[in-house]
Amino acid sequence: QVQLVESGGGLVQAGGSLRLSCAASGRTFSRNALGWFRQAPGKGREFVAAISWNGGTTNYADSVKGRFTISRDNAKNTVYLQMNSLKPEDTAVYYCAADRGLFTLGARARDSYDYWGQGTQVTVSS
């Protein structure tokens, strides 16, 4: 059974940092791009960041560029999201996802991703 399990969410003050992790099990995703999305209350799920299968290419939403960093460790089958300078508007449930294609660069579109985690809550207080 393929699973993606996020961890590292929590409550933090504005300006603080959190590091999210997403560990995959059941199969390797070393040849797939991985991404992070988020969903705030009452809003749709939006793209946050993506990383190519080999880690050589990253892609960020304008709202997080310069503050968030995505990385991966293929040996651990894990993707990370380092979030710095957090703002109240970053409050959301954060989901990791694995692209269905092989050797891809990391898409912004949700329908490119076949596997999803259950999400981890990030709350930023003002």
Phi, psi and chi 1 to 4 in degrees:
 res  aa     phi    psi   chi1   chi2   chi3   chi4
   1 GLN       -  126.1 -179.0 -177.8   -0.5      -
   2 VAL   -82.0  131.5  176.9      -      -      -
   3 GLN  -137.6  142.6  -80.2 -169.9  -47.4      -
   4 LEU  -118.9  125.0  -61.3  176.3      -      -
   5 VAL  -124.5  115.7  179.6      -      -      -
   6 GLU   -86.2  153.0  -58.4   95.1  -22.0      -
   7 SER  -153.8  166.3   61.1      -      -      -
   8 GLY   103.2   -4.0      -      -      -      -
   9 GLY   -71.9  171.9      -      -      -      -
  10 GLY   163.6 -165.6      -      -      -      -
  11 LEU  -104.0  130.2  173.6   63.6      -      -
  12 VAL  -143.3  151.7   63.9      -      -      -
  13 GLN   -78.7  154.8  -72.8 -171.1  -28.3      -
  14 ALA   -54.8  138.0      -      -      -      -
  15 GLY    92.0  -11.7      -      -      -      -
  16 GLY   -82.9 -174.7      -      -      -      -
  17 SER  -132.5  152.2  -61.6      -      -      -
  18 LEU  -143.4  153.1  -76.5  173.5      -      -
  19 ARG  -123.6  116.4 -172.1 -167.8 -165.7 -152.2
  20 LEU   -91.6  145.9  -55.5 -176.1      -      -
  21 SER  -125.3  150.8  -60.7      -      -      -
  22 CYS  -139.2  111.3  172.4      -      -      -
  23 ALA  -102.0  131.2      -      -      -      -
  24 ALA  -101.6  146.1      -      -      -      -
  25 SER  -142.1  160.6   61.0      -      -      -
  26 GLY    96.0  -24.5      -      -      -      -
  27 ARG  -167.3  162.6   57.3  159.8  -76.2 -175.1
  28 THR   -88.2  144.8  178.9      -      -      -
  29 PHE  -116.0   25.0  -72.9  103.6      -      -
  30 SER   -66.5  -16.0   60.7      -      -      -
  31 ARG  -107.6   10.0  -63.4  177.7  -64.9  174.1
  32 ASN  -116.8  143.9  -58.1   78.8      -      -
  33 ALA   -67.8  152.4      -      -      -      -
  34 LEU  -127.1  150.4  -61.6  170.5      -      -
  35 GLY  -141.3  164.0      -      -      -      -
  36 TRP  -121.8  136.5  -74.1   95.5      -      -
  37 PHE  -128.6  166.0  -69.7   75.3      -      -
  38 ARG  -144.6  155.5   67.4 -173.4 -178.5 -174.0
  39 GLN  -139.0  116.1 -173.2  165.1   13.8      -
  40 ALA   -87.7  158.8      -      -      -      -
  41 PRO   -56.1  129.3  -26.0   34.7      -      -
  42 GLY    78.0    5.7      -      -      -      -
  43 LYS  -123.5  165.6  -64.3 -172.3  177.0 -179.7
  44 GLY   -79.5  167.9      -      -      -      -
  45 ARG   -77.2  126.7 -167.1  170.5  -62.3 -170.8
  46 GLU  -119.7  151.8   65.6  173.3    2.4      -
  47 PHE   -67.6  139.2  170.4   78.1      -      -
  48 VAL  -115.6  -55.0  174.8      -      -      -
  49 ALA  -161.3  156.3      -      -      -      -
  50 ALA  -144.8  155.0      -      -      -      -
  51 ILE  -136.6  139.8 -172.7  165.9      -      -
  52 SER   -68.2  168.9   61.3      -      -      -
  53 TRP   -57.7  -33.8   67.8  -81.5      -      -
  54 ASN  -103.6    5.4   62.5   -6.4      -      -
  55 GLY    80.8    0.7      -      -      -      -
  56 GLY   -80.2  -18.6      -      -      -      -
  57 THR  -129.1  133.0  -60.0      -      -      -
  58 THR  -126.3  159.1   56.3      -      -      -
  59 ASN  -147.5  131.0 -169.0    4.4      -      -
  60 TYR  -130.3  149.6  -63.3   93.0      -      -
  61 ALA   -67.8  147.5      -      -      -      -
  62 ASP   -58.5  -32.4  -72.1  -15.1      -      -
  63 SER   -68.4  -17.9   58.9      -      -      -
  64 VAL  -119.1   -5.8  -53.2      -      -      -
  65 LYS   -58.9  132.6 -159.4  171.8  -65.0 -177.0
  66 GLY    88.4  -12.3      -      -      -      -
  67 ARG  -114.4  -34.4  -59.1 -172.8  -63.4  121.5
  68 PHE  -108.5  148.6  -70.0   11.1      -      -
  69 THR  -134.9  125.6  -57.7      -      -      -
  70 ILE   -98.8  142.1 -171.9  170.8      -      -
  71 SER  -149.9  168.7   60.5      -      -      -
  72 ARG  -146.3  155.9   65.3 -172.2  -65.0  162.5
  73 ASP  -129.8  100.1 -175.5  -22.3      -      -
  74 ASN   -67.1  -27.3  -77.3  -14.1      -      -
  75 ALA   -65.4  -30.0      -      -      -      -
  76 LYS  -101.0   -0.7  -64.7 -178.2  178.6  179.6
  77 ASN    55.2   43.6 -140.8   16.2      -      -
  78 THR  -134.2  142.9  -61.0      -      -      -
  79 VAL  -120.5  147.1   62.1      -      -      -
  80 TYR  -123.9  156.5  -54.6   95.6      -      -
  81 LEU  -136.4  107.0 -174.5   68.1      -      -
  82 GLN   -86.7  122.1  177.2   66.5   44.6      -
  83 MET  -117.6  116.0  -54.8 -173.6  -64.7      -
  84 ASN  -115.8  164.3  -62.0  -30.8      -      -
  85 SER    49.1   48.7  -58.8      -      -      -
  86 LEU   -65.0  146.1  -77.4  160.7      -      -
  87 LYS  -121.2  157.0  -55.7  175.1 -179.6  179.3
  88 PRO   -55.6  -33.3  -29.8   36.7      -      -
  89 GLU   -71.8   -5.3   51.2  -97.4   44.4      -
  90 ASP   -83.3   -6.3  -65.5  -42.3      -      -
  91 THR   -61.4  124.7  -65.4      -      -      -
  92 ALA  -178.5  170.6      -      -      -      -
  93 VAL   -88.7  128.1  177.6      -      -      -
  94 TYR  -103.9  132.1  -77.0   70.7      -      -
  95 TYR  -120.9  139.7  -60.7   88.9      -      -
  96 CYS   -99.5  157.6   66.4      -      -      -
  97 ALA  -151.7  152.8      -      -      -      -
  98 ALA  -115.8  130.7      -      -      -      -
  99 ASP   -66.3  143.2 -165.8  -45.8      -      -
 100 ARG   -74.1  -24.3   72.9  170.7   62.2   87.4
 101 GLY   -83.6  162.5      -      -      -      -
 102 LEU  -100.8  144.9  -62.8  178.9      -      -
 103 PHE    56.1   40.1  -52.1  115.0      -      -
 104 THR   -95.9  164.1   48.4      -      -      -
 105 LEU   -91.9  -17.8  -63.7 -179.1      -      -
 106 GLY   110.6  104.6      -      -      -      -
 107 ALA   -93.5  161.4      -      -      -      -
 108 ARG   -90.0  -21.1  -68.9  174.0  173.4 -106.0
 109 ALA   -80.9  133.2      -      -      -      -
 110 ARG   -59.9  -35.0  -74.9  179.9  -62.4  169.1
 111 ASP   -76.3    1.7   59.6    9.8      -      -
 112 SER   -81.4  -13.0  -65.8      -      -      -
 113 TYR  -107.6  130.8  -63.7   84.0      -      -
 114 ASP   -99.7  -29.4  -95.0   -4.6      -      -
 115 TYR  -115.4  135.7  -61.2   96.8      -      -
 116 TRP  -132.9  147.3  -68.0   83.3      -      -
 117 GLY   -84.3 -179.9      -      -      -      -
 118 GLN   -87.8  -11.9   83.0  -69.5  -13.8      -
 119 GLY    97.0  151.8      -      -      -      -
 120 THR  -135.1  136.1 -173.7      -      -      -
 121 GLN   -81.3  131.2  176.4   70.0   46.2      -
 122 VAL  -119.4  123.7  171.3      -      -      -
 123 THR  -124.2  123.9  -57.4      -      -      -
 124 VAL  -113.6  118.5 -176.0      -      -      -
 125 SER   -92.6  149.0   63.0      -      -      -
 126 SER   -89.3      -   56.5      -      -      -
